[in-house]
Amino acid sequence: MVTLIDLEIAHLGRVMSASMTGDLAGPILPAAYWRLRLHRLLDSQHLTNAQLRSLDLLLLRLDELEAQASNSTAAGIAISMS
């Protein structure tokens, strides 16, 4: 049985990476936005183990995406200063 939480987790899994990748101006929505949405789901009652694992994986993925965005911003600053 697919629940509303399952649908929300799947949606976040699809759109979060694309939003964090963004364009030349940077992420479309910041990591703080995605982290808030993920933590709101974690605060839900009666999450299954599978849902908890999926949310944990999304938080880890968000950390990776945030680090990549930070590294590319730092690289862009270094290039513009040269």
Helices and strands as residue ranges (DSSP letters): H 4-21, H 31-42, H 49-81
